[in-house]
Amino acid sequence: MSRATALFLAAQDMQGFGPQWSGGAQLFWRPPAPVDQPIRNWPSLTLPLEVPDDGLYSLALDFTTAPDYGNVRVFLRGNAVADFPAYGTGVGRREVVLGRHQLKAGSNQLILAVFGKQEASSNFFVGLDRITARPVTAPE
C-alpha cells in the first residue's frame, strides 16, 4: 500500500504524452512545498517494494519529468540511495538507477521525499511510472 504524508495521490493517465509509460499511466503525487530542515519534515511518499526471495537485486525507478516537478530523494529501508531532479522542459520519462541492494523476501520500504525544486520548475510534483527489481544472478 502507498502512503503519502500530505495532499493528492492518484493514478494519472499519461497516454496523451506518448507510449513510454507502462500501462499508459503514472502514480502522480502532488505534495506540499518541502521544509528545508530537518529532513523529517520533508513531504514523503512510502511505497512497498515487494520481492519474492532474499537476495541481491538491481533496482531502478522510472520517473516522469515535467516543467512543474520537484527534486526527489529516494530512501531504501531508511538509507538515501539517490537524488533525482524531476524538472524537465517538457513531459518525459527517465530511468533512475539505484544500483544493487541486498533485499529480504516480502516488502522492503521505499520512500520518496521531496526536498526542493529546480529554479525553473513551477511546482514540486512527482510522477512515478515503475519500480524495477531484478535479481542479480551472476557478478558483472
N, C-alpha and C positions, 0 to 999 in steps of 0.2 A: 504494500500500500504506500502511495506517495503522500507526503505531508509537507505543507508549506507553512512558514511562520506567519505570513500575512498576505492578504489580498487574493487576487484571482489566479486560479489554476484550472486549466481545461485542455482538452484535445482541440486542436485547431486545424482545419482543412487547409492544406498547402498546395493543392492541385493547380491553382491559378498561378503559382510561381515556378512550375516545371515538374518533371517526373522524378527528381532526385530524392524526394523524401519517401522513406519506406512506408508503405500503406497510405501514401498521399497525405499524411498528417504529421503534426509535431505535438509534443507536450509544451503548451505555452504557459509561461508564468509571468505575471505582472506584479513584481514585488514593490514595496515602498523604497524610497531612497535609502541607501545604507548609512549607518552611523560609522564614521571613520574609525573610532576606537571606543571600546575594545572590540575585538573580534566577535565576542559572544553576542553583540548587538547587531551584527550584520544579518540582513534577511537571508533565510536559508530554506532550501528545499531538500527533504530527506527522501531518498529512493532506495528500495531494496535491490541489491544485486544478487540474484539467485544463481548458484552454480550447483551442478549435480554431485560433484566429488571434491574432496580435499585435493589441492594441487596447485601447481604454478600456472597462472593464466596471463595471457597477453590481453590488456584492456584498452579500449578506445571508446570515445563518445563522439557522436555526430551532432554538432550544434548548428543552429541556424544563425546566420549573421544578417544584420539589418541596420538601417540608419538610426534606430531607436533602441538598440540593445546595449546592455552593460557589460562590465568586466566580471568574470566568474572565477572563483577559486574552487577547485574540486578537492574534496576530502574523501579518503577511503579509510574506513574504520578509525576515524579521528585524526588521520595524518594527511597534511596537504600534499597532493601529488601533481597538481598542475594549475596554472593560471591561464585564462583564456579571454582575450578582448573580443567580444562578440559583435562589436561595431563593424558594419560594412556599408559601403556607399549604395549598395543595392541588396536585395534579398537573395541569399545563397545558403549553401550548406558547407561546413568544413569539419573534417575529422580532427580530433584532438587525441593523440596517442598518450596513454597514461603509463605505458611500459609494462613490465612483468611484475606480477604480485602473487604472493602465496595467499590462497583463499581457502576458507573452510567450506565444506558442503553446506548448502542451505543459503540463508540470507546473510549477506555482507553489506553493512551500511555504507551508502554512498551519499554524500552531502554536497550540494551546490550552494555556494554563498556568493551573494553579490556584494562586491567591495568598492565599486565605483563605476566610472564610465569614461570613455574617451571624450575629449572636449567637443568633438563634432557630433557626438550622439545626443539625441533629444530625450532619451529616457534610459531606464535600467532593465528593460525587458530581457527575458531569457527564453530560448526555444531549444528543445532537445528532441532530436529525431530518433536516435537509437543508442543503446548501450551494447557494446560487443565484448564478450568474454570468451576467448578461445584458449582451450587447454594447450599448454606447451609440452609437446611430446618428445622433442629432441633439442639439444643445445644448438644454438646458431653459431 
